[in-house]
Amino acid sequence: MTVMPRTPGRPAGRTGDALLDTARDVFLEFGYAGASMDEVAKRARISKASLYREHASKSALYAAVVRHWALAGRDAMRPALEDLKVNPDLREGLVALGETMRAGMLSAPVVAMRRLVIAEAAAHPDVARDYLAQSWDANIRTLAEAMTDLSELHGLVVDDAPALASEFTWLVVGAPLNAGLLGVTTEAPPVARAVDLFLAGYIRP
């Protein structure tokens, strides 16, 4: 008896996180106004009815995409923070952390999503606020915890840990992030310069 090989069926449609990844691609390609539920459904290989069962509207889908993206990146710098805590050289550890932060925050996908959220902030303020809370603010809190540990390990002056974490972040990424959001290619000051300025203000003599 001859057994005929099975032919592959139609690939399964995308749901859950995979659907959100597909929708993010559509929003980034077309912008919010130009994106359509039809295009998302087509790329996800699902029916429009199935898409609307998961996300009741384009605005709800957009909010879910932004939150999913923000949550996925929340712990990206934790390994670098752990390395910082065990590095006996505070300056060296902070430079390595700053390089990691700069590489991540200035990466093309991160800048593209930030531009999308900024462009839609007036029309979707709740999404913008949630994005800020779930990404930037959450990462500042995590960095603030590390700064407190550095106070005990290296004598860093930590009078206000969240403020300290915010100041370090802006020293490292402020100028290149501003240029990146504007689509301008520029040579950023070395991370070591930002670290030296930071330590000059906050290390005990």
N, C-alpha and C positions, 0 to 999 in steps of 0.2 A: 504494500500500500504506500502510495506517495503522499507525504505530508507537506502541504503547501506552507511556506514560511508566512508568519504573521506580518502583515503590513502595519507600519506605525499609524496610529490614528491621529486625529487632529490634536495638537498640543493643548494641554489643559489651560484654561483661562487663568488669569492672574487675579488673586483676591488678597485680602489682608495687606501685609506689608509690601508684598510684590506689586499690588495694585497701586499703593501709594507711591512707590518708586516710579512706576509708569506715569502716574499723574504728575509727579514732580517734573519729569522730563518734558511733559506737554506744557506745563505752566512756564517753565524756563524757556522753552522754545518760542512760545507764542505770547507770553505775558498773560496776566489774568484775563484781560478783556478779550484777547484773541483765542484763548483756550476754550475748547468746547467739550461737553460731556460725550458727544459723538466720537471725537478724536480719542479721548481717553478709553472709551469702551472698545473702539477698534483696535488700538494698540495693545490693550489688555486681553484681547480675544474673548470678550464677554459681551452679553447683550446689554443694551442701555437699561433695560429693566433690572438686570442683575446689579449694574452699577448703582442705580438709584436705591436699590434695597440696602446697599452698604453705606451709601452717602446720599442723603436726601436732596442735596442741591449742589451746585457748583461752589457756592460759598462754603458749605459744610465740608466738601472735599478739599478745598484750598486750606481751610483751617486744620484739617486732619493731616494734610501733607506737611504743613509748616511745623506742627507740633511733633510729628514723627521725626522730622529732620532734626529738630532741636534736641529731642530726647536722645537720639542716636549719638549725638556728639558731646553729650554732657561729661562723660568720663574719659574723653580722649587724652587729656593731659595727666591723668592719675599716674601712669607709669613714670612719667618724667618727674612728677612730684615725689614719688617714692625714691627715685634715684637721687633727687636733691637732698632728701632727708639723710641718706646714708653717705653722701659725699663729704669728706672731711674738709674740703676746700669750698667755703661758701660762695666765693666769687665764681669759681669754676662751675659750681652747680647751678647758680643763677643764670650764668651765660647759656649753659646747656638747656635749661628750662626756657629761657627767652627765645632761643633758636627754635625749639619745638613749638612754642606758642605762635611765633611769627610764621613758621611754615604752615601750621594748621589753619590759622585765621586768614592767611593771605592766599590759601589754595584756591584754584579757580572755582570749584563747586561751592565752597563756603562764601566766597565773594558774590557769586551769582545768586545764591539764595538770599543773601543780605540785601542785594539790590532789588530783588523781587519784593521782599517784605517792605522795604523802604518805599518803593513805587506805589504799593497798595496800602500804606499805613493810614492815609487819610480816609480811604474808603472802607478799610477793615481795621479800625483801631484796636479792637479786642484781640485780633490775631497778632498784631504788632506787639501789644503789651505782653501777650503770652509768650511770644518768641523771645522777647527780652528777658522775661522771668525765667524761662526754661533753659536758656542758653547762656547769655552773658552773665546775668545775675547769679545763676547757679554755679558757674565756673568761678566767679569772683569769691563766692562763699567757700568753695573748695580750696582756692588759693589762700584765702584768709586763714583757714585752719592750718595750712602748711606754714604760713608766716608765724603763727603762734608757736608752732613746734620749733621753728628756727630761732625764736627768742630764747628758748631754753638751751638749744644746742650751740648757738653761735653768738649770743648776745645781741641779736637784732632788737632794736627798740621798737616795740609794738604797742603803741598807745591806742590805736584804733585799727584792728586787723582788716576789716573790710576796706577802709580807706587806703591802707597800705597796699593791699592787693590790687585795688583799682589804679593807684598811682603807678605801681610797677607795670601793670598791663599797658597803660597808656604810654609810658616811657618807651616800652618795647615795640608796640605795634601802632601807636597813634598816627605817626606821619605816613608810614607805608600803607596803612589801612585806608586812610583818607585818600591817598593817591589812587589806590586800587579801586575804590568805589567809584572814582571819577574816570576810571579807565586810562589813567596816566602811568606810564612806565617811568619809574624814577629809582635812583640808587638810594636805598635807605641807609641811615647811619648805622654803624656796627652795633650789634646787641651789647657788646662789651662796654661801649660808651654809656648806654642807658644804665647798665648794671653799676658801673662806677659812680654815676650820678646818684643812683638810688642808695648805694652803700654809704656814700659821703654824708647823706642826710640821716641815715637810720642805723648805722652801726655804732655801738658804744666804743669810745676811745680806749 
